Amino acid sequence: MELVVTALPWTILGIAILIVVVTLLQQSDASLGSAFGGGADSSLHRTRRGFEKFLFILTIILGILFAGLVILSLVLKTS
């Protein structure tokens, strides 16, 4: 149990870094015009294929894993 408590912060840090890297690798069609409402209809429904879909799903999985490990860390610290 002590190993889990020791390794958990490092695991959370590693997943956080992976989330940042995977998010930055995703393509973005957002430009300055879309920030002000222009081109909203083209960016709402977009089909992700191939590597872009893999990165999208990986980001979701890493986010869920990150949230779960943070909650686990809080539970272990309070008990």
N, C-alpha and C positions, 0 to 999 in steps of 0.2 A: 504494500500500500504506500509505503514511503517513496518507492520508485515512481509510482504514478503521480504523487504530489510533486516530486522533483521534476519529472519530465513534462508535466502538463503545461507549464508556462512556455517552455521551449517549443512544444508542439503547436500551441496557439500562435506563437510568434511566427513559426514557419508557415502555417496556414494563412496568416495575415499577409505575409510577403507574397505567397502564391496567389492570393486573391488580387493583390495589386498588379502583379505581373500579368495574370490572365486577363484582367480588365483592360490593361493598357494594350494588350495584343488584339483586342477586338476592334473591328473596323467601326468607324463612326461616320455617318453621313451628316452629322450635325455641323452646321455652319452658323455664321453670325445671323443670317436671315432666319434660320429655324428657331433661334433663341427668342426672336420677337414674334413668333407665330407664323412665319412664312414657310411654306412647304410642309405643312403639318400632315396633309393627306398622303404624301409619299412616304413619310417616315412612320406612320402608324402601323401599317400592315406590310411587313417585309418578310420574305421567306428566307430563312437561314439554311444554308446547305453546306455540307462538307465540314471543313475545319472550323468555320465560323459557328456552326451548330454545336460542334464538339466543345468549343470554348465557352459558348453560352451555357450549355448544360453543366460543364465543369465549374463555372462560376457559381451556379446555383447550388451544386453539391458542396463546394467548398464553403459557401456562406452558411448552409445548414450545419455542416460539420463544425465550423467556427462557433456558431451560436450554441450548439450543443456542448462543446468543450468548455466554453465560458460559463455556461450554467452549471456544468459538472464541477468546474473549479470553485464556483461560489458555494455549491453544496458541500464540497469537501472542506472548505475553509470554515464553514459555520459548524460543522459537526466535529 
